[in-house]
């Protein structure tokens, strides 16, 4: 945890994938930060461009998976923050775009955080019935407490 002193300002990290659940998790985190004093870092993760085998099954004819435009992701994130976050609070919201595996990047960000907030989606394999793969990985590996915002709660707003 970044701040062992409970009176010190807290740093909350929120994983954001553009879903309704992610928007609810962001709203929850900013309200928590405003109520208890702290700042929020919203992190969205773009996948790495990967080289695929040069087969007829490759997504691209030259064997690479199409990347996600970082500037487009930043614009989408900025828009979601403006739509979701009440600017009346005292919290600072920082928007970050990282490249890599979402679970790994959020776990890495948790090293300097007081709280990690992620959303949970309803779909997934049998081993991920209760939590999505990213949420489950964060719960298992994060270096700070984790809040998981359930999908049905986000859907009910």
Wavefront OBJ file of the C-alpha trace (Angstrom):
o trace
v 0.000 0.000 0.000
v 1.220 3.451 -0.804
v -0.044 5.233 2.359
v 0.043 3.327 5.653
v -1.316 6.445 7.424
v -5.160 6.298 7.191
v -5.330 10.109 7.318
v -3.044 10.518 4.294
v -4.559 11.110 0.844
v -5.247 7.844 -0.934
v -4.380 6.792 -4.478
v -7.051 4.749 -6.219
v -6.382 2.958 -9.500
v -9.318 2.014 -11.745
v -9.170 -0.412 -14.642
v -11.222 0.877 -17.561
v -12.290 -1.106 -20.630
v -15.094 1.129 -21.927
v -17.950 -1.022 -20.579
v -20.893 0.122 -18.442
v -19.369 -1.808 -15.545
v -16.083 0.058 -15.981
v -17.931 3.385 -15.956
v -19.682 2.384 -12.733
v -16.352 1.321 -11.202
v -14.887 4.694 -12.191
v -17.844 6.528 -10.659
v -17.522 4.488 -7.450
v -13.783 5.195 -7.206
v -14.121 8.945 -7.738
v -16.909 9.171 -5.153
v -14.769 7.180 -2.711
v -11.753 9.413 -3.375
v -13.829 12.566 -2.916
v -15.359 11.287 0.328
v -12.120 10.083 1.906
v -9.582 12.317 0.201
v -7.460 10.993 -2.592
v -6.733 10.913 -6.273
v -7.792 8.512 -9.003
v -5.765 7.109 -11.874
v -7.897 5.568 -14.615
v -5.957 3.029 -16.643
v -6.964 1.585 -19.986
v -4.733 -1.001 -21.600
v -4.220 -1.432 -25.308
v -3.062 -4.815 -26.524
v 0.451 -5.273 -27.825
v 0.778 -5.787 -31.528
v 1.608 -9.438 -31.857
v 3.183 -11.278 -34.726
v 0.987 -14.182 -35.754
v 2.102 -17.248 -37.636
v 1.984 -16.669 -41.382
v -0.863 -19.076 -42.041
v -4.244 -18.777 -43.653
v -5.630 -18.417 -40.102
v -3.737 -15.203 -39.416
v -5.892 -12.124 -38.905
v -3.782 -10.011 -41.248
v -2.244 -11.265 -44.492
v 1.237 -10.299 -43.293
v 0.898 -12.124 -39.987
v 0.346 -9.306 -37.486
v -2.651 -8.532 -35.330
v -4.006 -5.017 -35.903
v -3.084 -2.622 -33.100
v -5.356 -0.204 -31.304
v -4.679 3.464 -31.992
v -3.395 4.993 -28.740
v -4.715 8.468 -29.544
v -8.206 7.073 -30.198
v -8.058 5.224 -26.871
v -6.980 8.415 -25.087
v -9.866 10.340 -26.662
v -12.358 7.614 -25.699
v -10.993 7.532 -22.159
v -11.139 11.333 -21.847
v -14.750 11.306 -23.060
v -15.737 8.520 -20.656
v -14.140 10.335 -17.717
v -15.955 13.561 -18.631
v -19.251 11.667 -18.917
v -18.813 9.587 -15.771
v -16.961 11.683 -13.233
v -18.538 14.490 -11.267
v -16.099 17.383 -11.340
v -17.548 18.838 -8.133
v -15.301 16.707 -5.923
v -11.823 17.519 -4.710
v -10.223 14.497 -6.391
v -7.791 14.645 -9.256
v -8.455 12.149 -12.030
v -5.498 11.108 -14.183
v -6.020 9.208 -17.423
v -3.388 6.679 -18.447
v -3.064 4.427 -21.489
v -0.706 1.476 -21.133
v 0.261 -1.260 -23.564
v 0.264 -4.926 -22.629
v -1.924 -7.423 -20.806
v -4.705 -5.664 -18.824
v -4.385 -7.844 -15.710
v -0.595 -7.528 -15.619
v -0.675 -3.758 -16.094
v -3.285 -3.270 -13.354
v -1.374 -5.516 -10.950
v 1.790 -3.510 -11.677
v -0.105 -0.262 -11.006
v -1.383 -1.680 -7.714
v 2.148 -1.613 -6.285
v 1.865 2.145 -5.707
v -1.877 2.269 -4.995
v -3.988 2.170 -1.879
v -6.931 0.584 -3.665
v -7.494 -1.082 -7.046
v -11.023 -0.894 -8.491
v -12.147 -3.171 -11.327
v -15.451 -4.161 -12.850
v -16.720 -7.688 -13.242
v -18.436 -8.875 -16.404
v -21.070 -11.589 -16.433
v -19.536 -13.733 -19.160
v -16.580 -16.056 -18.878
v -15.428 -19.636 -18.663
v -16.565 -21.965 -15.889
v -13.494 -21.087 -13.815
v -14.425 -17.417 -14.036
v -18.126 -17.628 -13.166
v -17.859 -15.263 -10.226
v -15.181 -12.916 -11.574
v -13.926 -12.054 -15.048
v -10.412 -13.098 -15.951
v -8.923 -9.626 -15.367
v -10.823 -9.107 -12.100
v -9.900 -12.587 -10.849
v -6.250 -12.052 -11.696
v -6.235 -8.687 -9.924
v -7.827 -10.173 -6.799
v -5.208 -12.929 -6.720
v -2.129 -10.851 -7.550
v -2.696 -7.187 -6.621
v -0.417 -5.618 -4.031
v -3.197 -3.570 -2.463
v -6.859 -4.150 -1.551
v -9.181 -4.677 -4.543
v -12.802 -3.599 -4.982
v -14.726 -5.538 -7.631
v -17.839 -3.775 -8.923
v -20.408 -6.378 -10.010
v -21.988 -6.230 -13.474
v -25.595 -6.289 -12.292
v -24.994 -3.229 -10.144
v -23.709 -1.288 -13.153
v -26.644 -2.483 -15.267
v -29.178 -1.228 -12.735
v -28.186 2.430 -12.889
l 1 2 3 4 5 6 7 8 9 10 11 12 13 14 15 16 17 18 19 20 21 22 23 24 25 26 27 28 29 30 31 32 33 34 35 36 37 38 39 40 41 42 43 44 45 46 47 48 49 50 51 52 53 54 55 56 57 58 59 60 61 62 63 64 65 66 67 68 69 70 71 72 73 74 75 76 77 78 79 80 81 82 83 84 85 86 87 88 89 90 91 92 93 94 95 96 97 98 99 100 101 102 103 104 105 106 107 108 109 110 111 112 113 114 115 116 117 118 119 120 121 122 123 124 125 126 127 128 129 130 131 132 133 134 135 136 137 138 139 140 141 142 143 144 145 146 147 148 149 150 151 152 153 154 155 156 157
